Amino acid sequence: MKAVIDGKLYDEDTAFLVDQWDSSHDRSDFNWCSECLYRTKKGAWFVVGEGHANSRWAKNYGTSRGPGEGIMPLSNSEALDWCETHGVDADLIVEYFEIAEA
């Protein structure tokens, strides 16, 4: 999947896949979703996702909501938050972000 957002091309075929997350719901559950975090060659972050009617990827179909998919650009801090929220390995996080030791 690829998209042009704010004049920038986000293409999962040319970006590096950092990590993938799937919800614990069955694919037929309205809460199901799946997301992949990517980083472009120039260092931009984005998520490619798909999900059912209760996910952030849902689409409107007339008066109801159903499955959808899309691309969402992320700032560095949003990408870090995504990593922390979705349980990305600490070594991988340190590789991409400036992390201060506690």
MMTF fields as JSON, N, C-alpha, C and O atoms, coordinates in Angstrom:
{
  "mmtfVersion": "1.0.0",
  "mmtfProducer": "UNKNOWN",
  "numBonds": 407,
  "numAtoms": 408,
  "numGroups": 102,
  "numChains": 1,
  "numModels": 1,
  "chainsPerModel": [1],
  "groupsPerChain": [102],
  "chainIdList": ["A"],
  "bondAtomList": [4, 2, 8, 6, 12, 10, 16, 14, 20, 18, 24, 22, 28, 26, 32, 30, 36, 34, 40, 38, 44, 42, 48, 46, 52, 50, 56, 54, 60, 58, 64, 62, 68, 66, 72, 70, 76, 74, 80, 78, 84, 82, 88, 86, 92, 90, 96, 94, 100, 98, 104, 102, 108, 106, 112, 110, 116, 114, 120, 118, 124, 122, 128, 126, 132, 130, 136, 134, 140, 138, 144, 142, 148, 146, 152, 150, 156, 154, 160, 158, 164, 162, 168, 166, 172, 170, 176, 174, 180, 178, 184, 182, 188, 186, 192, 190, 196, 194, 200, 198, 204, 202, 208, 206, 212, 210, 216, 214, 220, 218, 224, 222, 228, 226, 232, 230, 236, 234, 240, 238, 244, 242, 248, 246, 252, 250, 256, 254, 260, 258, 264, 262, 268, 266, 272, 270, 276, 274, 280, 278, 284, 282, 288, 286, 292, 290, 296, 294, 300, 298, 304, 302, 308, 306, 312, 310, 316, 314, 320, 318, 324, 322, 328, 326, 332, 330, 336, 334, 340, 338, 344, 342, 348, 346, 352, 350, 356, 354, 360, 358, 364, 362, 368, 366, 372, 370, 376, 374, 380, 378, 384, 382, 388, 386, 392, 390, 396, 394, 400, 398, 404, 402],
  "bondOrderList": [1, 1, 1, 1, 1, 1, 1, 1, 1, 1, 1, 1, 1, 1, 1, 1, 1, 1, 1, 1, 1, 1, 1, 1, 1, 1, 1, 1, 1, 1, 1, 1, 1, 1, 1, 1, 1, 1, 1, 1, 1, 1, 1, 1, 1, 1, 1, 1, 1, 1, 1, 1, 1, 1, 1, 1, 1, 1, 1, 1, 1, 1, 1, 1, 1, 1, 1, 1, 1, 1, 1, 1, 1, 1, 1, 1, 1, 1, 1, 1, 1, 1, 1, 1, 1, 1, 1, 1, 1, 1, 1, 1, 1, 1, 1, 1, 1, 1, 1, 1, 1],
  "groupList": [{"groupName": "MET", "atomNameList": ["N", "CA", "C", "O"], "elementList": ["N", "C", "C", "O"], "formalChargeList": [0, 0, 0, 0], "bondAtomList": [1, 0, 2, 1, 3, 2], "bondOrderList": [1, 1, 2], "singleLetterCode": "M", "chemCompType": "L-PEPTIDE LINKING"}, {"groupName": "LYS", "atomNameList": ["N", "CA", "C", "O"], "elementList": ["N", "C", "C", "O"], "formalChargeList": [0, 0, 0, 0], "bondAtomList": [1, 0, 2, 1, 3, 2], "bondOrderList": [1, 1, 2], "singleLetterCode": "K", "chemCompType": "L-PEPTIDE LINKING"}, {"groupName": "ALA", "atomNameList": ["N", "CA", "C", "O"], "elementList": ["N", "C", "C", "O"], "formalChargeList": [0, 0, 0, 0], "bondAtomList": [1, 0, 2, 1, 3, 2], "bondOrderList": [1, 1, 2], "singleLetterCode": "A", "chemCompType": "L-PEPTIDE LINKING"}, {"groupName": "VAL", "atomNameList": ["N", "CA", "C", "O"], "elementList": ["N", "C", "C", "O"], "formalChargeList": [0, 0, 0, 0], "bondAtomList": [1, 0, 2, 1, 3, 2], "bondOrderList": [1, 1, 2], "singleLetterCode": "V", "chemCompType": "L-PEPTIDE LINKING"}, {"groupName": "ILE", "atomNameList": ["N", "CA", "C", "O"], "elementList": ["N", "C", "C", "O"], "formalChargeList": [0, 0, 0, 0], "bondAtomList": [1, 0, 2, 1, 3, 2], "bondOrderList": [1, 1, 2], "singleLetterCode": "I", "chemCompType": "L-PEPTIDE LINKING"}, {"groupName": "ASP", "atomNameList": ["N", "CA", "C", "O"], "elementList": ["N", "C", "C", "O"], "formalChargeList": [0, 0, 0, 0], "bondAtomList": [1, 0, 2, 1, 3, 2], "bondOrderList": [1, 1, 2], "singleLetterCode": "D", "chemCompType": "L-PEPTIDE LINKING"}, {"groupName": "GLY", "atomNameList": ["N", "CA", "C", "O"], "elementList": ["N", "C", "C", "O"], "formalChargeList": [0, 0, 0, 0], "bondAtomList": [1, 0, 2, 1, 3, 2], "bondOrderList": [1, 1, 2], "singleLetterCode": "G", "chemCompType": "PEPTIDE LINKING"}, {"groupName": "LEU", "atomNameList": ["N", "CA", "C", "O"], "elementList": ["N", "C", "C", "O"], "formalChargeList": [0, 0, 0, 0], "bondAtomList": [1, 0, 2, 1, 3, 2], "bondOrderList": [1, 1, 2], "singleLetterCode": "L", "chemCompType": "L-PEPTIDE LINKING"}, {"groupName": "TYR", "atomNameList": ["N", "CA", "C", "O"], "elementList": ["N", "C", "C", "O"], "formalChargeList": [0, 0, 0, 0], "bondAtomList": [1, 0, 2, 1, 3, 2], "bondOrderList": [1, 1, 2], "singleLetterCode": "Y", "chemCompType": "L-PEPTIDE LINKING"}, {"groupName": "GLU", "atomNameList": ["N", "CA", "C", "O"], "elementList": ["N", "C", "C", "O"], "formalChargeList": [0, 0, 0, 0], "bondAtomList": [1, 0, 2, 1, 3, 2], "bondOrderList": [1, 1, 2], "singleLetterCode": "E", "chemCompType": "L-PEPTIDE LINKING"}, {"groupName": "THR", "atomNameList": ["N", "CA", "C", "O"], "elementList": ["N", "C", "C", "O"], "formalChargeList": [0, 0, 0, 0], "bondAtomList": [1, 0, 2, 1, 3, 2], "bondOrderList": [1, 1, 2], "singleLetterCode": "T", "chemCompType": "L-PEPTIDE LINKING"}, {"groupName": "PHE", "atomNameList": ["N", "CA", "C", "O"], "elementList": ["N", "C", "C", "O"], "formalChargeList": [0, 0, 0, 0], "bondAtomList": [1, 0, 2, 1, 3, 2], "bondOrderList": [1, 1, 2], "singleLetterCode": "F", "chemCompType": "L-PEPTIDE LINKING"}, {"groupName": "GLN", "atomNameList": ["N", "CA", "C", "O"], "elementList": ["N", "C", "C", "O"], "formalChargeList": [0, 0, 0, 0], "bondAtomList": [1, 0, 2, 1, 3, 2], "bondOrderList": [1, 1, 2], "singleLetterCode": "Q", "chemCompType": "L-PEPTIDE LINKING"}, {"groupName": "TRP", "atomNameList": ["N", "CA", "C", "O"], "elementList": ["N", "C", "C", "O"], "formalChargeList": [0, 0, 0, 0], "bondAtomList": [1, 0, 2, 1, 3, 2], "bondOrderList": [1, 1, 2], "singleLetterCode": "W", "chemCompType": "L-PEPTIDE LINKING"}, {"groupName": "SER", "atomNameList": ["N", "CA", "C", "O"], "elementList": ["N", "C", "C", "O"], "formalChargeList": [0, 0, 0, 0], "bondAtomList": [1, 0, 2, 1, 3, 2], "bondOrderList": [1, 1, 2], "singleLetterCode": "S", "chemCompType": "L-PEPTIDE LINKING"}, {"groupName": "HIS", "atomNameList": ["N", "CA", "C", "O"], "elementList": ["N", "C", "C", "O"], "formalChargeList": [0, 0, 0, 0], "bondAtomList": [1, 0, 2, 1, 3, 2], "bondOrderList": [1, 1, 2], "singleLetterCode": "H", "chemCompType": "L-PEPTIDE LINKING"}, {"groupName": "ARG", "atomNameList": ["N", "CA", "C", "O"], "elementList": ["N", "C", "C", "O"], "formalChargeList": [0, 0, 0, 0], "bondAtomList": [1, 0, 2, 1, 3, 2], "bondOrderList": [1, 1, 2], "singleLetterCode": "R", "chemCompType": "L-PEPTIDE LINKING"}, {"groupName": "ASN", "atomNameList": ["N", "CA", "C", "O"], "elementList": ["N", "C", "C", "O"], "formalChargeList": [0, 0, 0, 0], "bondAtomList": [1, 0, 2, 1, 3, 2], "bondOrderList": [1, 1, 2], "singleLetterCode": "N", "chemCompType": "L-PEPTIDE LINKING"}, {"groupName": "CYS", "atomNameList": ["N", "CA", "C", "O"], "elementList": ["N", "C", "C", "O"], "formalChargeList": [0, 0, 0, 0], "bondAtomList": [1, 0, 2, 1, 3, 2], "bondOrderList": [1, 1, 2], "singleLetterCode": "C", "chemCompType": "L-PEPTIDE LINKING"}, {"groupName": "PRO", "atomNameList": ["N", "CA", "C", "O"], "elementList": ["N", "C", "C", "O"], "formalChargeList": [0, 0, 0, 0], "bondAtomList": [1, 0, 2, 1, 3, 2], "bondOrderList": [1, 1, 2], "singleLetterCode": "P", "chemCompType": "L-PEPTIDE LINKING"}],
  "groupTypeList": [0, 1, 2, 3, 4, 5, 6, 1, 7, 8, 5, 9, 5, 10, 2, 11, 7, 3, 5, 12, 13, 5, 14, 14, 15, 5, 16, 14, 5, 11, 17, 13, 18, 14, 9, 18, 7, 8, 16, 10, 1, 1, 6, 2, 13, 11, 3, 3, 6, 9, 6, 15, 2, 17, 14, 16, 13, 2, 1, 17, 8, 6, 10, 14, 16, 6, 19, 6, 9, 6, 4, 0, 19, 7, 14, 17, 14, 9, 2, 7, 5, 13, 18, 9, 10, 15, 6, 3, 5, 2, 5, 7, 4, 3, 9, 8, 11, 9, 4, 2, 9, 2],
  "groupIdList": [1, 2, 3, 4, 5, 6, 7, 8, 9, 10, 11, 12, 13, 14, 15, 16, 17, 18, 19, 20, 21, 22, 23, 24, 25, 26, 27, 28, 29, 30, 31, 32, 33, 34, 35, 36, 37, 38, 39, 40, 41, 42, 43, 44, 45, 46, 47, 48, 49, 50, 51, 52, 53, 54, 55, 56, 57, 58, 59, 60, 61, 62, 63, 64, 65, 66, 67, 68, 69, 70, 71, 72, 73, 74, 75, 76, 77, 78, 79, 80, 81, 82, 83, 84, 85, 86, 87, 88, 89, 90, 91, 92, 93, 94, 95, 96, 97, 98, 99, 100, 101, 102],
  "secStructList": [7, 3, 3, 3, 3, 6, 6, 3, 3, 3, 3, 6, 6, 6, 1, 3, 3, 3, 3, 3, 3, 3, 7, 1, 1, 7, 6, 6, 1, 6, 6, 7, 3, 3, 3, 3, 3, 3, 3, 7, 6, 6, 1, 7, 3, 3, 3, 3, 3, 3, 3, 7, 6, 6, 1, 6, 6, 7, 3, 3, 3, 6, 6, 3, 3, 3, 7, 3, 3, 3, 3, 3, 3, 3, 7, 2, 2, 2, 2, 2, 2, 2, 2, 2, 2, 6, 6, 7, 7, 2, 2, 2, 2, 2, 2, 2, 1, 7, 7, 7, 7, 7],
  "xCoordList": [0.85, 0.0, 0.905, 1.976, 0.45, 1.161, 0.158, -0.947, 0.589, -0.284, 0.579, 1.687, 0.049, 0.673, -0.12, -1.323, 0.581, -0.048, 0.777, 1.978, 0.138, 0.823, 2.035, 3.088, 1.873, 2.936, 4.1, 5.135, 3.951, 5.013, 4.49, 3.353, 5.345, 4.974, 5.342, 6.483, 4.372, 4.572, 4.276, 3.145, 5.291, 5.174, 5.763, 6.96, 4.92, 5.414, 6.377, 7.138, 6.357, 7.266, 8.699, 9.63, 8.892, 10.241, 10.732, 11.887, 9.879, 10.248, 10.665, 10.404, 11.315, 11.76, 10.692, 10.246, 10.281, 9.311, 10.02, 10.923, 9.606, 10.227, 9.578, 10.276, 8.247, 7.547, 6.092, 5.567, 5.461, 4.056, 3.319, 3.873, 2.062, 1.218, -0.164, -0.721, -0.707, -2.072, -2.845, -2.324, -4.082, -4.907, -5.156, -4.964, -5.576, -5.82, -7.193, -7.577, -7.921, -9.267, -9.22, -8.312, -10.199, -10.37, -10.659, -11.278, -10.221, -10.382, -11.844, -12.112, -12.782, -14.208, -14.807, -15.935, -14.051, -14.508, -14.457, -13.508, -15.455, -15.508, -14.339, -14.066, -13.644, -12.514, -11.165, -10.138, -11.146, -9.886, -9.178, -9.813, -7.845, -7.037, -5.603, -5.174, -4.882, -3.486, -2.748, -3.263, -1.528, -0.748, 0.71, 1.245, 1.339, 2.766, 3.41, 2.931, 4.509, 5.25, 6.407, 7.191, 6.505, 7.547, 8.365, 7.915, 9.592, 10.452, 10.989, 11.5, 10.87, 11.346, 12.865, 13.487, 13.446, 14.889, 15.333, 16.475, 14.418, 14.734, 14.402, 14.558, 13.95, 13.712, 12.311, 12.079, 11.363, 9.973, 9.292, 9.587, 8.395, 7.661, 6.231, 5.622, 5.697, 4.279, 3.785, 4.557, 2.471, 1.811, 0.883, 0.15, 0.926, -0.041, -0.942, -0.46, -2.239, -3.136, -4.398, -4.772, -5.031, -6.344, -7.105, -6.514, -8.416, -9.199, -10.68, -11.151, -11.388, -12.836, -13.558, -12.927, -14.846, -15.73, -15.421, -15.689, -14.869, -14.577, -13.112, -12.681, -12.357, -10.947, -10.788, -11.719, -9.609, -9.362, -9.251, -9.207, -9.205, -9.087, -10.439, -10.503, -11.511, -12.852, -13.224, -12.76, -14.051, -14.571, -16.084, -16.739, -16.622, -18.069, -18.653, -18.146, -19.733, -20.472, -21.918, -22.717, -22.24, -23.595, -23.795, -23.096, -24.749, -25.05, -24.359, -24.596, -23.516, -22.819, -21.315, -20.839, -20.575, -19.115, -18.721, -19.377, -17.625, -17.141, -15.629, -14.976, -15.07, -13.618, -12.995, -13.61, -11.757, -11.03, -9.536, -9.074, -8.79, -7.341, -6.814, -7.54, -5.535, -4.98, -3.536, -2.925, -3.011, -1.654, -1.748, -2.489, -0.99, -0.992, 0.456, 1.193, 0.874, 2.209, 2.304, 1.315, 3.508, 3.74, 4.957, 5.91, 4.917, 6.1, 7.039, 6.661, 8.257, 9.188, 8.595, 8.69, 7.984, 7.423, 6.219, 6.025, 5.426, 4.297, 4.793, 4.204, 5.868, 6.442, 6.998, 6.818, 7.671, 8.178, 7.03, 7.1, 5.977, 4.798, 4.187, 3.783, 4.113, 3.588, 4.428, 3.885, 5.74, 6.643, 6.435, 6.351, 6.353, 6.169, 4.808, 4.704, 3.775, 2.415, 2.251, 1.501, 2.949, 2.761, 3.857, 3.973, 4.653, 5.604, 6.785, 7.266, 7.261, 8.44, 9.649, 9.776, 10.528, 11.719, 12.552, 12.765, 13.017, 13.768, 15.008, 15.319, 15.728, 16.924, 16.586, 17.352, 15.454, 15.025, 14.651, 14.956, 13.993, 13.64, 14.905, 14.98, 15.885, 17.147, 17.859, 18.523, 17.715, 18.357, 17.828, 18.576, 16.55, 15.916, 15.713, 15.549, 15.724, 15.404, 16.484, 17.149, 16.656, 17.594, 16.92, 16.056, 17.327, 16.69, 17.678, 18.815, 17.223, 18.062, 17.95, 16.868, 19.079, 19.085, 18.504, 18.753, 17.727, 17.076, 18.082, 17.709],
  "yCoordList": [-1.165, 0.0, 1.24, 1.251, 2.256, 3.528, 4.66, 4.505, 5.82, 6.994, 8.237, 8.237, 9.31, 10.616, 11.412, 11.62, 11.86, 12.6, 13.851, 13.77, 14.996, 16.292, 16.408, 16.905, 15.947, 16.071, 15.106, 15.277, 14.095, 13.105, 11.713, 11.372, 10.907, 9.543, 8.589, 8.568, 7.806, 6.743, 5.431, 5.194, 4.577, 3.343, 2.198, 2.182, 1.243, 0.133, -0.772, -1.522, -0.717, -1.548, -1.033, -1.801, 0.269, 0.834, 1.228, 1.623, 1.125, 1.469, 0.21, -0.909, 0.405, -0.696, -1.025, -0.147, -2.286, -2.736, -2.874, -3.697, -2.064, -2.077, -3.132, -3.915, -3.159, -4.137, -4.234, -3.362, -5.319, -5.558, -5.904, -6.546, -5.477, -5.766, -6.184, -5.59, -7.208, -7.654, -7.663, -8.086, -7.201, -7.237, -8.694, -9.601, -8.902, -10.264, -10.785, -11.9, -9.988, -10.376, -11.231, -11.103, -12.092, -12.867, -11.911, -10.867, -12.253, -11.377, -11.012, -9.964, -11.85, -11.566, -10.662, -10.19, -10.422, -9.56, -8.097, -7.691, -7.307, -5.89, -5.079, -3.983, -5.591, -4.886, -5.279, -4.732, -6.203, -6.68, -5.588, -4.807, -5.546, -4.704, -5.224, -5.985, -4.789, -5.17, -3.933, -3.194, -3.708, -2.535, -2.914, -3.79, -2.246, -2.39, -1.019, -0.067, -0.922, 0.331, 0.31, -0.639, 1.371, 1.489, 2.748, 3.717, 2.702, 3.886, 4.027, 3.067, 5.223, 5.453, 5.614, 5.754, 5.591, 5.787, 7.151, 7.319, 8.123, 9.472, 9.647, 10.742, 8.589, 8.632, 8.983, 9.178, 9.071, 9.349, 8.061, 6.969, 8.214, 7.083, 7.057, 8.103, 5.845, 5.708, 4.317, 3.364, 4.234, 2.975, 2.623, 3.472, 1.364, 0.816, -0.103, -0.992, 0.117, -0.686, -1.088, -0.534, -2.073, -2.494, -2.968, -3.415, -2.864, -3.279, -3.312, -2.901, -3.815, -3.976, -2.718, -1.685, -2.806, -1.647, -0.83, 0.371, -1.429, -0.682, -0.259, 0.237, -0.448, -0.056, 1.357, 1.912, 1.925, 3.259, 3.227, 4.281, 2.052, 1.898, 1.72, 1.624, 1.676, 1.461, 2.545, 3.682, 2.182, 3.114, 3.212, 2.273, 4.36, 4.56, 4.064, 4.351, 3.309, 2.806, 3.216, 2.479, 4.394, 4.913, 5.223, 6.066, 4.545, 4.784, 3.789, 3.803, 2.936, 1.961, 2.023, 2.662, 1.346, 1.282, -0.158, -1.104, -0.295, -1.626, -1.638, -0.656, -2.731, -2.868, -1.788, -1.297, -1.438, -0.46, -0.635, -1.467, 0.167, 0.133, 1.514, 2.353, 1.747, 3.037, 3.184, 2.259, 4.375, 4.75, 6.01, 6.937, 6.036, 7.176, 7.589, 6.825, 8.782, 9.264, 9.501, 9.849, 9.308, 9.522, 10.42, 10.368, 11.24, 11.994, 11.021, 9.882, 11.471, 10.629, 10.232, 9.074, 11.187, 10.877, 9.935, 9.08, 10.081, 9.165, 7.765, 6.777, 7.669, 6.36, 5.69, 4.486, 6.453, 5.91, 5.432, 4.35, 6.221, 5.831, 4.553, 3.677, 4.435, 3.226, 2.024, 0.979, 2.171, 1.084, 0.669, -0.52, 1.65, 1.355, 0.722, -0.218, 1.223, 0.718, -0.707, -1.499, -1.031, -2.325, -3.338, -4.369, -3.045, -4.03, -4.34, -5.473, -3.344, -3.548, -3.781, -3.156, -4.675, -5.023, -3.779, -2.92, -3.693, -2.519, -2.256, -1.098, -3.298, -3.108, -2.458, -1.638, -2.819, -2.221, -0.753, 0.088, -0.445, 0.939, 1.781, 2.887, 1.272, 2.001, 2.236, 3.256, 1.285, 1.434, 2.629, 3.256, 2.956, 4.001, 5.339, 6.374, 5.318, 6.519, 6.816, 5.907, 8.096, 8.491, 8.279, 9.055, 7.218, 6.837, 7.091, 6.62, 7.838, 8.124, 6.962, 6.422, 6.596, 5.527, 6.059, 7.203, 5.221, 5.622, 5.738, 6.065],
  "zCoordList": [0.0, 0.0, 0.0, 0.607, -0.683, -0.661, -0.763, -1.282, -0.243, -0.252, -0.238, 0.297, -0.84, -0.753, 0.273, 0.122, 1.332, 2.421, 2.668, 2.928, 2.589, 2.752, 1.828, 2.227, 0.602, -0.4, -0.234, -0.878, 0.619, 0.826, 0.511, 0.837, -0.132, -0.488, 0.64, 1.102, 1.076, 2.059, 1.345, 0.919, 1.212, 0.438, 1.246, 1.529, 1.615, 2.421, 1.642, 2.255, 0.326, -0.472, -0.468, -0.709, -0.195, -0.216, 1.18, 1.34, 2.171, 3.551, 4.308, 3.865, 5.452, 6.293, 7.325, 8.065, 7.377, 8.369, 9.713, 9.865, 10.682, 12.01, 12.893, 13.538, 12.928, 13.753, 13.314, 12.622, 13.739, 13.418, 14.693, 15.586, 14.779, 15.93, 15.45, 14.527, 16.085, 15.819, 17.122, 18.154, 17.081, 18.288, 18.672, 17.863, 19.887, 20.366, 19.933, 20.289, 19.175, 18.742, 17.485, 16.664, 17.349, 16.121, 14.975, 15.181, 13.78, 12.621, 12.342, 11.754, 12.749, 12.526, 13.613, 13.475, 14.694, 15.791, 15.349, 14.677, 15.714, 15.329, 15.891, 15.4, 16.907, 17.516, 16.919, 17.319, 15.982, 15.407, 14.612, 13.904, 14.741, 13.868, 13.838, 14.706, 12.815, 12.619, 12.118, 11.279, 12.638, 12.239, 12.025, 12.705, 11.076, 10.819, 10.886, 10.272, 11.642, 11.766, 10.781, 10.745, 9.977, 8.952, 9.167, 9.778, 8.642, 8.603, 7.182, 6.605, 6.627, 5.266, 5.264, 6.316, 4.075, 3.933, 4.459, 4.887, 4.424, 4.917, 6.402, 6.942, 7.059, 8.495, 8.943, 10.136, 8.011, 8.38, 8.857, 8.372, 9.798, 10.37, 9.856, 9.63, 9.673, 9.358, 9.73, 9.838, 9.921, 10.239, 9.089, 8.581, 8.689, 7.742, 8.566, 9.269, 8.475, 9.299, 8.576, 7.542, 9.166, 8.711, 9.936, 10.918, 9.864, 11.009, 10.721, 9.66, 11.701, 11.567, 12.059, 12.282, 12.224, 12.446, 13.698, 13.708, 14.754, 15.978, 16.074, 17.115, 15.02, 15.032, 14.475, 13.893, 14.659, 14.1, 12.585, 11.951, 11.996, 10.544, 9.861, 8.635, 10.63, 10.077, 9.072, 9.162, 8.134, 7.132, 7.287, 7.739, 6.907, 6.916, 5.604, 4.519, 5.741, 4.583, 4.774, 5.351, 4.285, 4.492, 5.959, 6.521, 6.584, 7.997, 8.931, 10.139, 8.381, 9.227, 8.998, 8.059, 9.876, 9.765, 9.48, 9.916, 8.732, 8.405, 8.313, 8.668, 7.843, 7.754, 6.867, 5.92, 7.207, 6.419, 6.593, 7.374, 5.849, 5.918, 5.579, 5.046, 5.894, 5.573, 6.012, 6.547, 5.77, 6.15, 7.009, 6.683, 8.11, 9.011, 9.306, 9.928, 8.871, 9.22, 10.726, 11.371, 11.281, 12.707, 12.905, 12.128, 13.945, 14.349, 15.077, 15.352, 15.386, 16.143, 17.492, 17.896, 18.185, 19.502, 19.387, 20.25, 18.35, 18.14, 17.798, 18.238, 17.019, 16.687, 17.932, 18.119, 18.789, 20.049, 20.912, 21.494, 21.005, 21.783, 21.228, 21.993, 19.906, 19.278, 19.704, 20.063, 19.663, 20.049, 21.499, 21.806, 22.385, 23.805, 24.068, 24.857, 23.421, 23.608, 23.082, 23.653, 22.0, 21.353, 21.682, 21.02, 22.699, 23.206, 22.315, 22.293, 21.575, 20.73, 21.63, 22.683, 21.216, 21.964, 22.295, 21.439, 23.539, 24.002, 23.162, 22.884, 22.749, 21.927, 20.591, 20.086, 20.023, 18.762, 18.964, 18.119, 20.079, 20.378, 20.529, 19.994, 21.243, 21.451, 20.122, 19.935, 19.203, 17.884, 17.108, 16.356, 17.277, 16.484, 17.211, 16.566, 18.531, 19.287, 20.308, 20.805, 20.618, 21.659, 22.998, 23.405, 23.677, 24.936, 26.07, 26.043, 27.057, 28.226, 29.205, 29.438, 29.762, 30.76, 32.063, 32.443, 32.745, 34.002, 35.133, 36.259]
}
